[in-house]
Amino acid sequence: MTIENKIICFHCATLINAKEKVCSNCDTIVDKNRYERVNNKIHQYIQFGYTYRRRYEKQLKETGKIEEKYRLEFIGDVYAWIGLACLSGVIGSASWEFVKKIVGKIISQVDEPELEIFISDEKSLQRFSNYLLDYHRSFKGVNDDIQDVIFEEMEAHAAEGLSAYKTYDFDDKNQLLEYFKKVSNIARKKHKKSKISVKFAKELWKEIE
């Protein structure tokens, strides 16, 4: 199944047409605004907690230092759905077997062979889950160099959305410092706001036995 114009039901993990107002499988009403908020949040988990982190950890392991910076785009929604399945376990207290069941159901509905690793290699799925948990915990226990470079990436993304940068004179040291402080505050607030609540994680997939 192509996932274009598809969303996932948070109650039964069935993919449905994005225009539908009710899940065709479990009859749960679809709250589109809530869906978009959650989808945006889980993309933050995956982009900064998993994708950027893995890239920089690989670079640090191979070269002993971090010199090359990346500019990564958000990855597809299927990763977001699998991320939600993982969070239902690591912060929502669902059993690992239940998480694997949800991930298997999601992957069975899409045509993306590269995702088969998440059901064929349990260690990969476990690492994915643990990385998202580390993001949720604000990278507690993660290598300091990795933390620093991830927050730099968060700041870079935050700066892109700061249209007021044109009002700053970057030749003025004080204004430059003010700008970077503002960007840093925006990035950290965005990180805090992106966290999915434990309550929501526990509510996921209630229509699955």
MODELLER restraints for C-alpha pairs under 7 A, 6 or more apart:
rsr = mdl.restraints
at = mdl.atoms
rsr.add(forms.Gaussian(group=physical.xy_distance, feature=features.Distance(at['CA:1:A'], at['CA:109:A']), mean=5.94, stdev=0.5))
rsr.add(forms.Gaussian(group=physical.xy_distance, feature=features.Distance(at['CA:1:A'], at['CA:110:A']), mean=4.76, stdev=0.5))
rsr.add(forms.Gaussian(group=physical.xy_distance, feature=features.Distance(at['CA:1:A'], at['CA:111:A']), mean=5.56, stdev=0.5))
rsr.add(forms.Gaussian(group=physical.xy_distance, feature=features.Distance(at['CA:2:A'], at['CA:110:A']), mean=6.18, stdev=0.5))
rsr.add(forms.Gaussian(group=physical.xy_distance, feature=features.Distance(at['CA:2:A'], at['CA:111:A']), mean=6.46, stdev=0.5))
rsr.add(forms.Gaussian(group=physical.xy_distance, feature=features.Distance(at['CA:3:A'], at['CA:110:A']), mean=6.67, stdev=0.5))
rsr.add(forms.Gaussian(group=physical.xy_distance, feature=features.Distance(at['CA:5:A'], at['CA:17:A']), mean=6.13, stdev=0.5))
rsr.add(forms.Gaussian(group=physical.xy_distance, feature=features.Distance(at['CA:5:A'], at['CA:18:A']), mean=5.32, stdev=0.5))
rsr.add(forms.Gaussian(group=physical.xy_distance, feature=features.Distance(at['CA:6:A'], at['CA:15:A']), mean=6.13, stdev=0.5))
rsr.add(forms.Gaussian(group=physical.xy_distance, feature=features.Distance(at['CA:6:A'], at['CA:16:A']), mean=5.48, stdev=0.5))
rsr.add(forms.Gaussian(group=physical.xy_distance, feature=features.Distance(at['CA:6:A'], at['CA:17:A']), mean=4.78, stdev=0.5))
rsr.add(forms.Gaussian(group=physical.xy_distance, feature=features.Distance(at['CA:6:A'], at['CA:18:A']), mean=4.89, stdev=0.5))
rsr.add(forms.Gaussian(group=physical.xy_distance, feature=features.Distance(at['CA:7:A'], at['CA:15:A']), mean=5.57, stdev=0.5))
rsr.add(forms.Gaussian(group=physical.xy_distance, feature=features.Distance(at['CA:7:A'], at['CA:16:A']), mean=5.57, stdev=0.5))
rsr.add(forms.Gaussian(group=physical.xy_distance, feature=features.Distance(at['CA:7:A'], at['CA:17:A']), mean=6.37, stdev=0.5))
rsr.add(forms.Gaussian(group=physical.xy_distance, feature=features.Distance(at['CA:7:A'], at['CA:18:A']), mean=5.34, stdev=0.5))
rsr.add(forms.Gaussian(group=physical.xy_distance, feature=features.Distance(at['CA:8:A'], at['CA:14:A']), mean=5.63, stdev=0.5))
rsr.add(forms.Gaussian(group=physical.xy_distance, feature=features.Distance(at['CA:8:A'], at['CA:15:A']), mean=4.47, stdev=0.5))
rsr.add(forms.Gaussian(group=physical.xy_distance, feature=features.Distance(at['CA:8:A'], at['CA:16:A']), mean=6.13, stdev=0.5))
rsr.add(forms.Gaussian(group=physical.xy_distance, feature=features.Distance(at['CA:9:A'], at['CA:15:A']), mean=6.34, stdev=0.5))
rsr.add(forms.Gaussian(group=physical.xy_distance, feature=features.Distance(at['CA:9:A'], at['CA:23:A']), mean=6.47, stdev=0.5))
rsr.add(forms.Gaussian(group=physical.xy_distance, feature=features.Distance(at['CA:10:A'], at['CA:204:A']), mean=5.50, stdev=0.5))
rsr.add(forms.Gaussian(group=physical.xy_distance, feature=features.Distance(at['CA:10:A'], at['CA:205:A']), mean=5.69, stdev=0.5))
rsr.add(forms.Gaussian(group=physical.xy_distance, feature=features.Distance(at['CA:11:A'], at['CA:204:A']), mean=5.65, stdev=0.5))
rsr.add(forms.Gaussian(group=physical.xy_distance, feature=features.Distance(at['CA:11:A'], at['CA:205:A']), mean=3.95, stdev=0.5))
rsr.add(forms.Gaussian(group=physical.xy_distance, feature=features.Distance(at['CA:11:A'], at['CA:206:A']), mean=5.10, stdev=0.5))
rsr.add(forms.Gaussian(group=physical.xy_distance, feature=features.Distance(at['CA:11:A'], at['CA:207:A']), mean=5.21, stdev=0.5))
rsr.add(forms.Gaussian(group=physical.xy_distance, feature=features.Distance(at['CA:12:A'], at['CA:26:A']), mean=6.75, stdev=0.5))
rsr.add(forms.Gaussian(group=physical.xy_distance, feature=features.Distance(at['CA:12:A'], at['CA:205:A']), mean=4.92, stdev=0.5))
rsr.add(forms.Gaussian(group=physical.xy_distance, feature=features.Distance(at['CA:12:A'], at['CA:206:A']), mean=6.69, stdev=0.5))
rsr.add(forms.Gaussian(group=physical.xy_distance, feature=features.Distance(at['CA:12:A'], at['CA:207:A']), mean=4.94, stdev=0.5))
rsr.add(forms.Gaussian(group=physical.xy_distance, feature=features.Distance(at['CA:12:A'], at['CA:208:A']), mean=5.49, stdev=0.5))
rsr.add(forms.Gaussian(group=physical.xy_distance, feature=features.Distance(at['CA:13:A'], at['CA:102:A']), mean=6.91, stdev=0.5))
rsr.add(forms.Gaussian(group=physical.xy_distance, feature=features.Distance(at['CA:13:A'], at['CA:106:A']), mean=6.62, stdev=0.5))
rsr.add(forms.Gaussian(group=physical.xy_distance, feature=features.Distance(at['CA:13:A'], at['CA:205:A']), mean=6.38, stdev=0.5))
rsr.add(forms.Gaussian(group=physical.xy_distance, feature=features.Distance(at['CA:14:A'], at['CA:25:A']), mean=6.87, stdev=0.5))
rsr.add(forms.Gaussian(group=physical.xy_distance, feature=features.Distance(at['CA:16:A'], at['CA:23:A']), mean=6.59, stdev=0.5))
rsr.add(forms.Gaussian(group=physical.xy_distance, feature=features.Distance(at['CA:16:A'], at['CA:24:A']), mean=6.95, stdev=0.5))
rsr.add(forms.Gaussian(group=physical.xy_distance, feature=features.Distance(at['CA:21:A'], at['CA:29:A']), mean=5.99, stdev=0.5))
rsr.add(forms.Gaussian(group=physical.xy_distance, feature=features.Distance(at['CA:21:A'], at['CA:30:A']), mean=5.15, stdev=0.5))
rsr.add(forms.Gaussian(group=physical.xy_distance, feature=features.Distance(at['CA:22:A'], at['CA:28:A']), mean=5.52, stdev=0.5))
rsr.add(forms.Gaussian(group=physical.xy_distance, feature=features.Distance(at['CA:22:A'], at['CA:29:A']), mean=4.41, stdev=0.5))
rsr.add(forms.Gaussian(group=physical.xy_distance, feature=features.Distance(at['CA:22:A'], at['CA:30:A']), mean=5.32, stdev=0.5))
rsr.add(forms.Gaussian(group=physical.xy_distance, feature=features.Distance(at['CA:23:A'], at['CA:29:A']), mean=6.40, stdev=0.5))
rsr.add(forms.Gaussian(group=physical.xy_distance, feature=features.Distance(at['CA:23:A'], at['CA:30:A']), mean=6.67, stdev=0.5))
rsr.add(forms.Gaussian(group=physical.xy_distance, feature=features.Distance(at['CA:39:A'], at['CA:80:A']), mean=6.88, stdev=0.5))
rsr.add(forms.Gaussian(group=physical.xy_distance, feature=features.Distance(at['CA:41:A'], at['CA:194:A']), mean=4.62, stdev=0.5))
rsr.add(forms.Gaussian(group=physical.xy_distance, feature=features.Distance(at['CA:41:A'], at['CA:195:A']), mean=6.54, stdev=0.5))
rsr.add(forms.Gaussian(group=physical.xy_distance, feature=features.Distance(at['CA:41:A'], at['CA:196:A']), mean=6.84, stdev=0.5))
rsr.add(forms.Gaussian(group=physical.xy_distance, feature=features.Distance(at['CA:42:A'], at['CA:80:A']), mean=5.72, stdev=0.5))
rsr.add(forms.Gaussian(group=physical.xy_distance, feature=features.Distance(at['CA:42:A'], at['CA:83:A']), mean=6.80, stdev=0.5))
rsr.add(forms.Gaussian(group=physical.xy_distance, feature=features.Distance(at['CA:42:A'], at['CA:84:A']), mean=6.93, stdev=0.5))
rsr.add(forms.Gaussian(group=physical.xy_distance, feature=features.Distance(at['CA:43:A'], at['CA:74:A']), mean=6.82, stdev=0.5))
rsr.add(forms.Gaussian(group=physical.xy_distance, feature=features.Distance(at['CA:43:A'], at['CA:80:A']), mean=5.84, stdev=0.5))
rsr.add(forms.Gaussian(group=physical.xy_distance, feature=features.Distance(at['CA:44:A'], at['CA:194:A']), mean=6.70, stdev=0.5))
rsr.add(forms.Gaussian(group=physical.xy_distance, feature=features.Distance(at['CA:45:A'], at['CA:132:A']), mean=5.87, stdev=0.5))
rsr.add(forms.Gaussian(group=physical.xy_distance, feature=features.Distance(at['CA:45:A'], at['CA:135:A']), mean=6.15, stdev=0.5))
rsr.add(forms.Gaussian(group=physical.xy_distance, feature=features.Distance(at['CA:46:A'], at['CA:132:A']), mean=6.74, stdev=0.5))
rsr.add(forms.Gaussian(group=physical.xy_distance, feature=features.Distance(at['CA:47:A'], at['CA:74:A']), mean=6.09, stdev=0.5))
rsr.add(forms.Gaussian(group=physical.xy_distance, feature=features.Distance(at['CA:48:A'], at['CA:150:A']), mean=6.47, stdev=0.5))
rsr.add(forms.Gaussian(group=physical.xy_distance, feature=features.Distance(at['CA:49:A'], at['CA:131:A']), mean=5.83, stdev=0.5))
rsr.add(forms.Gaussian(group=physical.xy_distance, feature=features.Distance(at['CA:49:A'], at['CA:132:A']), mean=5.62, stdev=0.5))
rsr.add(forms.Gaussian(group=physical.xy_distance, feature=features.Distance(at['CA:49:A'], at['CA:135:A']), mean=4.92, stdev=0.5))
rsr.add(forms.Gaussian(group=physical.xy_distance, feature=features.Distance(at['CA:50:A'], at['CA:128:A']), mean=6.90, stdev=0.5))
rsr.add(forms.Gaussian(group=physical.xy_distance, feature=features.Distance(at['CA:50:A'], at['CA:131:A']), mean=5.72, stdev=0.5))
rsr.add(forms.Gaussian(group=physical.xy_distance, feature=features.Distance(at['CA:50:A'], at['CA:132:A']), mean=6.61, stdev=0.5))
rsr.add(forms.Gaussian(group=physical.xy_distance, feature=features.Distance(at['CA:52:A'], at['CA:150:A']), mean=6.75, stdev=0.5))
rsr.add(forms.Gaussian(group=physical.xy_distance, feature=features.Distance(at['CA:53:A'], at['CA:146:A']), mean=6.82, stdev=0.5))
rsr.add(forms.Gaussian(group=physical.xy_distance, feature=features.Distance(at['CA:53:A'], at['CA:150:A']), mean=6.78, stdev=0.5))
rsr.add(forms.Gaussian(group=physical.xy_distance, feature=features.Distance(at['CA:56:A'], at['CA:66:A']), mean=6.99, stdev=0.5))
rsr.add(forms.Gaussian(group=physical.xy_distance, feature=features.Distance(at['CA:56:A'], at['CA:146:A']), mean=6.66, stdev=0.5))
rsr.add(forms.Gaussian(group=physical.xy_distance, feature=features.Distance(at['CA:57:A'], at['CA:146:A']), mean=6.89, stdev=0.5))
rsr.add(forms.Gaussian(group=physical.xy_distance, feature=features.Distance(at['CA:59:A'], at['CA:66:A']), mean=6.32, stdev=0.5))
rsr.add(forms.Gaussian(group=physical.xy_distance, feature=features.Distance(at['CA:60:A'], at['CA:66:A']), mean=5.63, stdev=0.5))
rsr.add(forms.Gaussian(group=physical.xy_distance, feature=features.Distance(at['CA:82:A'], at['CA:103:A']), mean=5.68, stdev=0.5))
rsr.add(forms.Gaussian(group=physical.xy_distance, feature=features.Distance(at['CA:85:A'], at['CA:99:A']), mean=5.66, stdev=0.5))
rsr.add(forms.Gaussian(group=physical.xy_distance, feature=features.Distance(at['CA:85:A'], at['CA:102:A']), mean=6.12, stdev=0.5))
rsr.add(forms.Gaussian(group=physical.xy_distance, feature=features.Distance(at['CA:85:A'], at['CA:103:A']), mean=6.27, stdev=0.5))
rsr.add(forms.Gaussian(group=physical.xy_distance, feature=features.Distance(at['CA:86:A'], at['CA:99:A']), mean=5.97, stdev=0.5))
rsr.add(forms.Gaussian(group=physical.xy_distance, feature=features.Distance(at['CA:86:A'], at['CA:129:A']), mean=5.29, stdev=0.5))
rsr.add(forms.Gaussian(group=physical.xy_distance, feature=features.Distance(at['CA:87:A'], at['CA:129:A']), mean=6.96, stdev=0.5))
rsr.add(forms.Gaussian(group=physical.xy_distance, feature=features.Distance(at['CA:87:A'], at['CA:201:A']), mean=6.29, stdev=0.5))
rsr.add(forms.Gaussian(group=physical.xy_distance, feature=features.Distance(at['CA:88:A'], at['CA:94:A']), mean=5.72, stdev=0.5))
rsr.add(forms.Gaussian(group=physical.xy_distance, feature=features.Distance(at['CA:88:A'], at['CA:201:A']), mean=4.67, stdev=0.5))
rsr.add(forms.Gaussian(group=physical.xy_distance, feature=features.Distance(at['CA:88:A'], at['CA:202:A']), mean=5.99, stdev=0.5))
rsr.add(forms.Gaussian(group=physical.xy_distance, feature=features.Distance(at['CA:88:A'], at['CA:204:A']), mean=6.57, stdev=0.5))
rsr.add(forms.Gaussian(group=physical.xy_distance, feature=features.Distance(at['CA:89:A'], at['CA:95:A']), mean=5.99, stdev=0.5))
rsr.add(forms.Gaussian(group=physical.xy_distance, feature=features.Distance(at['CA:89:A'], at['CA:96:A']), mean=6.35, stdev=0.5))
rsr.add(forms.Gaussian(group=physical.xy_distance, feature=features.Distance(at['CA:89:A'], at['CA:99:A']), mean=6.12, stdev=0.5))
rsr.add(forms.Gaussian(group=physical.xy_distance, feature=features.Distance(at['CA:90:A'], at['CA:129:A']), mean=6.93, stdev=0.5))
rsr.add(forms.Gaussian(group=physical.xy_distance, feature=features.Distance(at['CA:90:A'], at['CA:133:A']), mean=6.39, stdev=0.5))
rsr.add(forms.Gaussian(group=physical.xy_distance, feature=features.Distance(at['CA:91:A'], at['CA:198:A']), mean=5.74, stdev=0.5))
rsr.add(forms.Gaussian(group=physical.xy_distance, feature=features.Distance(at['CA:91:A'], at['CA:201:A']), mean=6.60, stdev=0.5))
rsr.add(forms.Gaussian(group=physical.xy_distance, feature=features.Distance(at['CA:92:A'], at['CA:198:A']), mean=5.53, stdev=0.5))
rsr.add(forms.Gaussian(group=physical.xy_distance, feature=features.Distance(at['CA:92:A'], at['CA:201:A']), mean=4.66, stdev=0.5))
rsr.add(forms.Gaussian(group=physical.xy_distance, feature=features.Distance(at['CA:92:A'], at['CA:202:A']), mean=4.39, stdev=0.5))
rsr.add(forms.Gaussian(group=physical.xy_distance, feature=features.Distance(at['CA:93:A'], at['CA:202:A']), mean=6.93, stdev=0.5))
rsr.add(forms.Gaussian(group=physical.xy_distance, feature=features.Distance(at['CA:104:A'], at['CA:119:A']), mean=6.38, stdev=0.5))
rsr.add(forms.Gaussian(group=physical.xy_distance, feature=features.Distance(at['CA:107:A'], at['CA:115:A']), mean=6.98, stdev=0.5))
rsr.add(forms.Gaussian(group=physical.xy_distance, feature=features.Distance(at['CA:117:A'], at['CA:124:A']), mean=6.99, stdev=0.5))
rsr.add(forms.Gaussian(group=physical.xy_distance, feature=features.Distance(at['CA:118:A'], at['CA:124:A']), mean=6.04, stdev=0.5))
rsr.add(forms.Gaussian(group=physical.xy_distance, feature=features.Distance(at['CA:118:A'], at['CA:125:A']), mean=4.98, stdev=0.5))
rsr.add(forms.Gaussian(group=physical.xy_distance, feature=features.Distance(at['CA:134:A'], at['CA:140:A']), mean=6.38, stdev=0.5))
rsr.add(forms.Gaussian(group=physical.xy_distance, feature=features.Distance(at['CA:136:A'], at['CA:195:A']), mean=6.15, stdev=0.5))
rsr.add(forms.Gaussian(group=physical.xy_distance, feature=features.Distance(at['CA:139:A'], at['CA:147:A']), mean=6.65, stdev=0.5))
rsr.add(forms.Gaussian(group=physical.xy_distance, feature=features.Distance(at['CA:154:A'], at['CA:187:A']), mean=5.58, stdev=0.5))
rsr.add(forms.Gaussian(group=physical.xy_distance, feature=features.Distance(at['CA:155:A'], at['CA:183:A']), mean=5.85, stdev=0.5))
rsr.add(forms.Gaussian(group=physical.xy_distance, feature=features.Distance(at['CA:155:A'], at['CA:184:A']), mean=5.63, stdev=0.5))
rsr.add(forms.Gaussian(group=physical.xy_distance, feature=features.Distance(at['CA:155:A'], at['CA:187:A']), mean=5.17, stdev=0.5))
rsr.add(forms.Gaussian(group=physical.xy_distance, feature=features.Distance(at['CA:158:A'], at['CA:183:A']), mean=6.18, stdev=0.5))
rsr.add(forms.Gaussian(group=physical.xy_distance, feature=features.Distance(at['CA:158:A'], at['CA:186:A']), mean=6.37, stdev=0.5))
rsr.add(forms.Gaussian(group=physical.xy_distance, feature=features.Distance(at['CA:158:A'], at['CA:187:A']), mean=5.50, stdev=0.5))
rsr.add(forms.Gaussian(group=physical.xy_distance, feature=features.Distance(at['CA:159:A'], at['CA:183:A']), mean=5.78, stdev=0.5))
rsr.add(forms.Gaussian(group=physical.xy_distance, feature=features.Distance(at['CA:168:A'], at['CA:175:A']), mean=6.18, stdev=0.5))
rsr.add(forms.Gaussian(group=physical.xy_distance, feature=features.Distance(at['CA:169:A'], at['CA:175:A']), mean=6.22, stdev=0.5))
rsr.add(forms.Gaussian(group=physical.xy_distance, feature=features.Distance(at['CA:170:A'], at['CA:176:A']), mean=5.08, stdev=0.5))
